[in-house]
Amino acid sequence: MADLELSYTPASELARMMRVGKVSPVEVVGNCLARIEAVNATLNCFCFVYPEEAMQQARAAEAAIRRGDTVGPLHGVPIAIKDFTPTKGKRTTLGSYAYENNVPDRDALIVERLRAAGAILVGKTTTPEFAHSGFTHSPLWGITRNPWNPAMTPGGSSGGSGAAVASGCVPLAEGTDMGGSVRIPASFCGIVGMKPSLGRIPMDILPTVFDNISHFGPLARSVADAAMFMAASAGPDDRDIMSLKPAMDFPVPPPKGVKGRRFALSLDLGFYAVDAEVEARVREAAAALADAGAIVEEVDLGWTRQIVDDWYKTWQVLLAAGFAHTLATHRDRLDPGIVALMEAGLKIDAVTYKRLEFGRTQQWLKLAEIFRTHDALLCPTMALPPQPVDARDSDYDWNDDQGRYHGIDMTAAFNYTGQCPALSVPAGFTSAGLPVGLQIVGRRFEDADVLSIGATLEAVRPWAAQRPPVQGRP
């Protein structure tokens, strides 16, 4: 049986405890594997687990500490990697029968860096097919569920990673974010998730290094742990031509304090219909920052749903370019949603695609105007609390008779302004006990700043003691 106190100990504290001999890597990794064994049958957050290899690495990590070796900042810390991100010699299926037996011959750069920092990979987390959805339904691996209520979705596409962190299986997990796929599960699972600035963590797993909506990011239970992940994985590399120089310093823990800072607050980004309880929790979080000394001003961003529609076309083209070849071989076994997205992408001509940039430019200029006078933008991460596990993205794409857009996430717009870091942190719970997230969007390339703002909110409204009720097998 897993020790839940150890299961919910932050990564930064685990690393410290192991370095001073208060707990051993063998004990930490063994406890992690026991927790996975207890809850995975309920949540389906892992599609692969590597108990023998993980324990072998834990014994080696323990021996290194006993010898007095110099060790990395994540030495002995168990982590999970999304089943979209290549891991050398280990199946990486992208949640699809089309890649069911795919075994990469290299690690993604982010995996290399986390391993080099001493982290121990315990498993791969479930993702919807080709990471295409805000719900984690995989034709190959099935449905992933929310630790706060298994009848609800943990979000997607990094839903397995979000559920794994929230349920105490691992303190840190990796995700990819093309339209909110780190921040959506962070919000729905009541944890921390970050989309860094474009290029902050090199993106080397796509067929192109010129894509400009795709990011790696951390899922963690604390802002300090997210900063620790960023410190280990960020930094330039020529494998991604858009990776950012120079490397950014990520203090762990991030400095706190918002006195005199000016934050813009937008509850609807100009066009969303937002759930009343989500709005209330976000207002409370913004008020807490104001009580901590910030100046919080509600603003009219002036966006329209065009930014979502245009992002969606961009996403369709990316999916079609990368994966439409699977239509010829696996159409009958593909998720119908991904088939529809790819077929739509194949119909978008080059001129139409290029013209998307015109609208994108105008939407960016509206956000840039906000950043002329404010240090960050605060808004909900999701327009709704966690939704039923059997819902689909297509259920949340309509306008009411007042012209309000009924979408589920409020994240994709900030992939369309990818140089701006966006952090989702817990903002409280609904009356049904479901998590709500606050999204903190920073000025271009100010990644460390959004972590500092998030750390300040965490200090005045602590959330780490909140644990989901999922118990699993004894």
C-alpha positions as CSV (number, residue, x, y, z in Angstrom):
1,M,0.0,0.0,0.0
2,A,1.3,3.5,-0.9
3,D,2.2,6.0,1.8
4,L,0.0,8.9,0.7
5,E,2.1,11.5,2.6
6,L,5.1,10.4,0.5
7,S,2.9,10.3,-2.6
8,Y,1.9,13.9,-2.2
9,T,5.3,15.3,-1.1
10,P,6.5,17.9,-3.7
11,A,9.3,17.0,-6.1
12,S,11.5,19.7,-4.7
13,E,11.1,18.4,-1.2
14,L,11.6,14.8,-2.3
15,A,14.9,15.7,-4.1
16,R,16.1,17.4,-0.9
17,M,15.1,14.6,1.4
18,M,16.9,12.0,-0.9
19,R,20.1,14.1,-1.0
20,V,20.3,14.2,2.8
21,G,19.4,10.6,3.3
22,K,16.0,11.2,5.0
23,V,14.3,9.0,2.4
24,S,15.8,6.8,-0.3
25,P,15.2,6.8,-4.1
26,V,14.2,3.1,-3.7
27,E,11.5,4.0,-1.2
28,V,10.2,7.0,-3.3
29,V,10.0,5.1,-6.6
30,G,8.6,2.0,-4.9
31,N,5.9,4.1,-3.3
32,C,5.2,5.8,-6.7
33,L,4.7,2.3,-8.3
34,A,2.4,1.2,-5.5
35,R,0.2,4.3,-6.0
36,I,0.0,3.7,-9.7
37,E,-1.0,0.1,-9.0
38,A,-3.7,1.3,-6.7
39,V,-5.4,3.9,-8.9
40,N,-4.6,3.2,-12.5
41,A,-7.4,0.6,-13.0
42,T,-9.8,3.4,-12.0
43,L,-8.2,6.4,-13.7
44,N,-6.4,4.9,-16.7
45,C,-3.7,7.6,-16.5
46,F,-0.8,5.3,-17.5
47,C,-0.7,3.1,-20.6
48,F,2.9,1.9,-19.9
49,V,4.6,1.4,-16.5
50,Y,8.2,0.3,-16.1
51,P,8.6,-1.2,-12.6
52,E,11.7,-3.2,-13.0
53,E,13.7,-0.6,-14.9
54,A,12.5,2.2,-12.6
55,M,13.5,0.3,-9.5
56,Q,16.9,-0.6,-11.0
57,Q,17.5,3.1,-11.6
58,A,16.3,3.9,-8.1
59,R,18.9,1.6,-6.7
60,A,21.6,3.2,-8.8
61,A,20.4,6.6,-7.6
62,E,20.6,5.5,-4.0
63,A,24.1,4.2,-4.5
64,A,25.3,7.4,-6.1
65,I,24.1,9.4,-3.0
66,R,25.8,7.0,-0.7
67,R,29.1,7.4,-2.6
68,G,28.8,11.2,-2.4
69,D,28.5,11.7,-6.1
70,T,27.5,15.0,-7.5
71,V,23.8,14.6,-8.5
72,G,21.3,16.5,-10.5
73,P,18.4,18.6,-9.2
74,L,15.9,15.9,-9.9
75,H,18.0,13.0,-8.7
76,G,15.8,10.1,-7.9
77,V,12.5,11.9,-8.6
78,P,9.9,9.8,-10.4
79,I,8.4,11.4,-13.5
80,A,6.0,10.4,-16.2
81,I,6.2,11.2,-20.0
82,K,3.2,11.6,-22.3
83,D,2.6,8.8,-24.8
84,F,3.1,11.4,-27.6
85,T,6.7,12.2,-26.7
86,P,9.4,9.9,-28.0
87,T,11.2,7.7,-25.5
88,K,14.1,5.6,-26.8
89,G,13.4,1.9,-26.9
90,K,9.9,2.3,-25.4
91,R,6.7,2.2,-27.3
92,T,5.3,5.6,-28.1
93,T,1.8,5.0,-29.6
94,L,0.4,8.5,-29.8
95,G,-2.8,6.9,-28.6
96,S,-3.4,5.3,-32.0
97,Y,-3.6,1.9,-33.6
98,A,-1.6,3.5,-36.5
99,Y,1.4,3.7,-34.1
100,E,0.6,0.8,-31.9
101,N,4.0,-0.8,-32.3
102,N,6.1,2.4,-32.8
103,V,9.4,2.2,-30.9
104,P,11.5,5.4,-31.2
105,D,15.3,5.1,-31.6
106,R,15.9,8.3,-29.6
107,D,14.6,10.3,-26.7
108,A,13.0,13.7,-27.3
109,L,15.3,16.4,-26.1
110,I,13.1,17.2,-23.1
111,V,13.3,13.5,-22.0
112,E,17.1,13.7,-22.4
113,R,17.3,16.7,-20.2
114,L,15.0,15.4,-17.5
115,R,17.0,12.2,-17.3
116,A,20.2,14.2,-17.2
117,A,18.8,16.0,-14.2
118,G,18.4,12.7,-12.4
119,A,14.7,12.0,-12.9
120,I,13.5,8.4,-13.1
121,L,10.9,7.6,-15.8
122,V,8.3,5.3,-14.3
123,G,5.8,5.2,-17.2
124,K,4.0,6.8,-20.2
125,T,0.7,8.6,-19.8
126,T,-2.4,8.2,-21.9
127,T,-3.3,10.7,-24.5
128,P,-6.1,11.0,-27.1
129,E,-5.2,10.0,-30.6
130,F,-2.5,12.3,-32.0
131,A,-3.1,14.6,-28.9
132,H,-6.1,16.1,-30.8
133,S,-8.7,16.5,-28.1
134,G,-9.5,18.2,-24.8
135,F,-10.9,14.9,-23.6
136,T,-8.6,11.9,-23.1
137,H,-10.3,9.2,-25.1
138,S,-8.0,6.9,-27.0
139,P,-9.1,4.2,-29.5
140,L,-6.1,2.2,-28.3
141,W,-6.1,2.7,-24.6
142,G,-9.6,3.8,-23.7
143,I,-11.0,6.5,-21.5
144,T,-9.0,8.4,-18.8
145,R,-10.9,9.7,-15.8
146,N,-10.6,12.6,-13.3
147,P,-9.3,11.8,-9.8
148,W,-11.8,14.3,-8.3
149,N,-14.7,12.5,-9.8
150,P,-14.1,9.5,-12.2
151,A,-17.4,10.3,-14.0
152,M,-15.7,13.4,-15.3
153,T,-12.9,14.0,-17.7
154,P,-9.4,15.1,-16.6
155,G,-9.2,17.1,-19.8
156,G,-6.7,16.6,-22.6
157,S,-4.7,16.0,-24.4
158,S,-2.2,15.6,-21.5
159,G,-5.1,14.1,-19.5
160,G,-3.1,11.0,-18.4
161,S,-0.3,13.3,-17.1
162,G,-2.7,15.5,-15.3
163,A,-4.5,12.6,-13.6
164,A,-1.2,11.0,-12.7
165,V,0.0,14.1,-10.9
166,A,-3.3,14.9,-9.2
167,S,-3.7,11.4,-7.9
168,G,-0.3,11.3,-6.3
169,C,1.2,8.8,-8.8
170,V,4.1,11.1,-9.7
171,P,5.0,14.6,-8.5
172,L,5.9,15.7,-12.1
173,A,4.8,14.8,-15.5
174,E,5.5,16.1,-19.0
175,G,2.8,17.3,-21.4
176,T,2.5,18.9,-24.9
177,D,0.4,22.0,-25.5
178,M,-0.8,23.0,-29.0
179,G,-4.1,24.4,-27.9
180,G,-4.2,24.1,-24.1
181,S,-3.2,20.4,-23.7
182,V,-1.2,21.1,-20.6
183,R,-3.4,23.8,-19.1
184,I,-6.7,22.1,-19.7
185,P,-5.8,19.0,-17.5
186,A,-4.1,21.3,-15.0
187,S,-7.4,23.2,-14.5
188,F,-9.6,20.1,-14.5
189,C,-7.3,18.2,-12.2
190,G,-6.7,21.0,-9.7
191,I,-2.9,21.2,-10.3
192,V,-0.3,23.5,-12.0
193,G,0.3,23.5,-15.7
194,M,2.4,25.8,-17.9
195,K,2.7,26.6,-21.5
196,P,6.1,28.3,-21.7
197,S,7.0,30.9,-24.3
198,L,7.4,29.4,-27.8
199,G,10.9,27.9,-28.0
200,R,11.6,28.1,-24.2
201,I,11.8,24.3,-24.2
202,P,13.0,23.1,-27.6
203,M,10.3,21.3,-29.6
204,D,12.1,18.6,-31.6
205,I,9.4,15.9,-32.0
206,L,7.4,17.3,-35.0
207,P,8.3,16.9,-38.7
208,T,8.8,20.7,-38.7
209,V,10.8,23.0,-36.4
210,F,9.0,26.0,-37.9
211,D,5.6,25.2,-36.3
212,N,4.5,28.1,-34.0
213,I,1.8,26.8,-31.8
214,S,3.4,23.8,-30.2
215,H,5.0,23.6,-26.7
216,F,6.3,21.2,-24.0
217,G,5.3,22.0,-20.5
218,P,5.2,20.8,-16.9
219,L,2.3,19.4,-14.9
220,A,3.0,19.6,-11.1
221,R,1.2,20.1,-7.8
222,S,3.1,23.3,-6.9
223,V,4.5,26.3,-8.7
224,A,8.0,25.5,-7.2
225,D,7.9,22.1,-8.8
226,A,6.8,23.5,-12.2
227,A,9.8,25.9,-11.9
228,M,12.1,23.0,-11.1
229,F,10.9,21.2,-14.3
230,M,11.5,24.3,-16.3
231,A,15.0,24.8,-14.9
232,A,15.9,21.2,-15.9
233,S,14.3,21.2,-19.4
234,A,14.5,24.8,-20.8
235,G,17.3,26.3,-22.8
236,P,18.3,26.6,-26.4
237,D,19.3,23.8,-28.8
238,D,19.9,23.9,-32.5
239,R,17.6,20.9,-32.9
240,D,14.8,23.5,-32.7
241,I,15.7,26.6,-34.7
242,M,13.1,28.6,-32.8
243,S,14.5,27.7,-29.4
244,L,15.2,30.8,-27.3
245,K,18.6,32.3,-26.4
246,P,19.9,32.9,-23.9
247,A,18.8,30.4,-21.4
248,M,16.5,31.8,-18.7
249,D,17.2,31.4,-15.0
250,F,14.3,29.7,-13.2
251,P,14.7,30.2,-9.4
252,V,13.3,27.4,-7.3
253,P,11.2,28.3,-5.5
254,P,10.2,31.4,-7.5
255,P,10.3,34.7,-5.7
256,K,7.0,36.0,-4.4
257,G,5.4,39.4,-4.3
258,V,3.1,41.4,-6.5
259,K,2.9,44.7,-4.6
260,G,2.4,47.5,-7.1
261,R,2.1,45.2,-10.1
262,R,-0.8,45.9,-12.5
263,F,-2.9,43.0,-13.7
264,A,-5.6,43.0,-16.3
265,L,-8.6,40.8,-15.6
266,S,-10.8,39.4,-18.4
267,L,-13.5,37.0,-17.4
268,D,-14.7,36.2,-20.9
269,L,-11.8,37.2,-23.3
270,G,-14.5,39.3,-25.0
271,F,-16.8,36.5,-26.3
272,Y,-17.0,33.4,-24.1
273,A,-20.0,32.2,-22.1
274,V,-18.4,31.4,-18.7
275,D,-19.9,29.2,-16.0
276,A,-21.0,31.3,-13.0
277,E,-19.0,29.2,-10.5
278,V,-15.9,29.4,-12.6
279,E,-16.3,33.2,-12.8
280,A,-16.7,33.4,-9.0
281,R,-13.6,31.4,-8.3
282,V,-11.5,33.4,-10.7
283,R,-12.7,36.7,-9.2
284,E,-11.8,35.4,-5.8
285,A,-8.3,34.5,-7.0
286,A,-7.8,37.9,-8.6
287,A,-9.1,39.5,-5.4
288,A,-6.4,37.6,-3.4
289,L,-3.7,39.0,-5.7
290,A,-5.2,42.5,-5.1
291,D,-5.1,41.9,-1.3
292,A,-1.4,40.9,-1.7
293,G,-0.8,44.4,-3.2
294,A,-1.5,44.1,-6.9
295,I,-3.6,46.5,-8.9
296,V,-6.2,44.4,-10.7
297,E,-8.3,46.1,-13.3
298,E,-11.1,44.5,-15.4
299,V,-10.5,45.1,-19.1
300,D,-12.4,44.6,-22.4
301,L,-9.9,42.6,-24.5
302,G,-12.1,43.0,-27.6
303,W,-11.4,39.6,-29.0
304,T,-14.0,37.6,-31.0
305,R,-14.4,33.9,-31.6
306,Q,-12.4,34.5,-34.8
307,I,-9.2,33.8,-32.8
308,V,-10.6,30.3,-31.9
309,D,-11.9,29.6,-35.4
310,D,-8.6,30.6,-36.9
311,W,-6.5,28.6,-34.4
312,Y,-8.8,25.6,-35.2
313,K,-8.0,25.9,-38.9
314,T,-4.3,26.1,-38.1
315,W,-4.6,23.0,-36.0
316,Q,-6.5,21.1,-38.7
317,V,-3.8,21.8,-41.2
318,L,-1.0,20.7,-38.8
319,L,-2.9,17.4,-38.0
320,A,-3.5,16.8,-41.7
321,A,0.1,17.5,-42.7
322,G,1.5,15.2,-39.9
323,F,-1.0,12.4,-39.8
324,A,-3.3,12.3,-42.9
325,H,-1.2,9.4,-44.3
326,T,-2.9,7.2,-41.6
327,L,-6.3,7.6,-43.3
328,A,-5.2,5.2,-46.1
329,T,-4.2,2.5,-43.7
330,H,-6.2,2.9,-40.5
331,R,-9.3,5.0,-41.2
332,D,-11.7,2.4,-39.6
333,R,-9.7,2.3,-36.4
334,L,-9.1,6.1,-36.0
335,D,-11.1,8.3,-33.7
336,P,-13.9,9.8,-35.9
337,G,-13.0,13.2,-34.4
338,I,-9.5,13.1,-35.7
339,V,-10.7,11.9,-39.1
340,A,-13.0,14.9,-39.4
341,L,-10.2,17.3,-38.3
342,M,-7.7,15.9,-40.8
343,E,-10.2,15.9,-43.7
344,A,-11.1,19.5,-43.0
345,G,-7.4,20.4,-42.9
346,L,-6.8,18.7,-46.3
347,K,-9.4,21.1,-47.8
348,I,-7.7,24.3,-46.7
349,D,-5.7,25.9,-49.5
350,A,-2.4,27.6,-49.1
351,V,-3.7,31.2,-49.6
352,T,-6.5,30.7,-47.1
353,Y,-4.0,29.3,-44.6
354,K,-1.7,32.3,-45.1
355,R,-4.6,34.7,-44.6
356,L,-5.1,33.3,-41.2
357,E,-2.1,35.3,-40.1
358,F,-3.9,38.6,-41.0
359,G,-6.6,37.9,-38.3
360,R,-4.0,36.5,-36.0
361,T,-2.1,39.8,-36.2
362,Q,-5.1,41.9,-35.3
363,Q,-5.9,39.8,-32.3
364,W,-2.3,40.0,-31.1
365,L,-2.3,43.8,-31.4
366,K,-5.3,43.9,-29.1
367,L,-3.5,41.8,-26.5
368,A,-0.3,43.8,-27.0
369,E,-2.3,47.0,-26.1
370,I,-3.2,45.4,-22.8
371,F,0.4,44.6,-22.1
372,R,1.4,48.2,-22.7
373,T,-0.2,49.1,-19.3
374,H,-0.4,45.8,-17.5
375,D,2.2,43.2,-16.3
376,A,0.0,40.2,-16.9
377,L,-3.5,39.1,-18.0
378,L,-5.7,37.1,-15.6
379,C,-8.6,34.9,-17.0
380,P,-10.2,31.5,-16.5
381,T,-8.3,28.6,-17.9
382,M,-11.6,26.8,-18.8
383,A,-15.0,28.3,-19.4
384,L,-16.6,25.3,-17.6
385,P,-15.7,23.0,-14.7
386,P,-14.8,19.4,-15.5
387,Q,-17.3,17.8,-17.9
388,P,-18.7,14.3,-18.2
389,V,-16.2,11.7,-19.3
390,D,-18.3,10.7,-22.3
391,A,-18.6,14.2,-23.8
392,R,-16.8,15.3,-26.9
393,D,-15.1,18.5,-28.1
394,S,-17.9,19.0,-30.7
395,D,-20.4,19.4,-28.0
396,Y,-18.8,22.7,-27.0
397,D,-18.7,24.7,-30.2
398,W,-21.7,26.9,-30.6
399,N,-23.0,30.5,-30.1
400,D,-26.1,31.3,-28.1
401,D,-28.7,33.9,-29.2
402,Q,-26.7,36.7,-27.4
403,G,-23.7,35.8,-29.5
404,R,-21.7,34.3,-26.7
405,Y,-19.4,31.4,-27.6
406,H,-20.0,28.2,-25.7
407,G,-16.6,26.6,-25.9
408,I,-14.9,24.5,-23.2
409,D,-11.4,25.9,-23.0
410,M,-10.0,29.4,-22.9
411,T,-6.5,28.4,-23.8
412,A,-6.0,28.0,-27.6
413,A,-6.0,31.8,-28.1
414,F,-2.7,31.9,-26.2
415,N,-1.1,29.3,-28.5
416,Y,-1.9,31.8,-31.2
417,T,0.1,34.3,-29.3
418,G,2.7,31.7,-28.5
419,Q,5.5,33.9,-27.3
420,C,3.4,34.8,-24.2
421,P,3.8,32.2,-21.4
422,A,0.5,31.0,-19.8
423,L,0.3,29.3,-16.4
424,S,-2.8,27.6,-15.0
425,V,-3.0,27.4,-11.2
426,P,-5.8,26.3,-8.9
427,A,-8.4,28.9,-8.1
428,G,-10.8,26.8,-5.9
429,F,-13.6,24.4,-6.3
430,T,-17.2,24.4,-7.5
431,S,-20.1,23.5,-5.1
432,A,-19.8,19.9,-6.6
433,G,-16.1,19.7,-5.5
434,L,-14.6,20.1,-8.9
435,P,-11.5,22.1,-9.6
436,V,-11.4,25.5,-11.3
437,G,-8.2,27.1,-12.8
438,L,-6.9,30.6,-13.1
439,Q,-4.8,31.4,-16.2
440,I,-2.0,33.8,-15.8
441,V,-0.7,35.1,-19.2
442,G,2.5,37.0,-19.2
443,R,4.3,39.4,-21.5
444,R,6.3,37.9,-24.3
445,F,9.1,35.6,-23.0
446,E,8.5,36.5,-19.3
447,D,8.2,32.9,-18.2
448,A,9.8,33.4,-14.8
449,D,7.4,36.3,-14.1
450,V,4.2,34.2,-14.5
451,L,5.7,31.6,-12.1
452,S,6.4,34.3,-9.6
453,I,2.8,35.6,-9.8
454,G,1.5,32.0,-9.4
455,A,3.8,31.4,-6.4
456,T,2.4,34.5,-4.8
457,L,-1.2,33.3,-5.2
458,E,-0.2,29.9,-3.9
459,A,1.3,31.5,-0.8
460,V,-1.8,33.5,0.0
461,R,-4.3,30.7,-1.0
462,P,-2.5,27.4,-0.5
463,W,-3.9,24.5,-2.5
464,A,-1.3,21.7,-2.0
465,A,-3.2,20.1,1.0
466,Q,-6.2,19.5,-1.2
467,R,-6.3,15.9,-2.4
468,P,-8.8,14.1,-4.7
469,P,-10.9,11.4,-3.1
470,V,-9.8,8.6,-5.4
471,Q,-8.5,5.7,-3.4
472,G,-8.1,2.8,-5.7
473,R,-7.2,-0.7,-4.6
474,P,-5.5,-1.2,-1.2
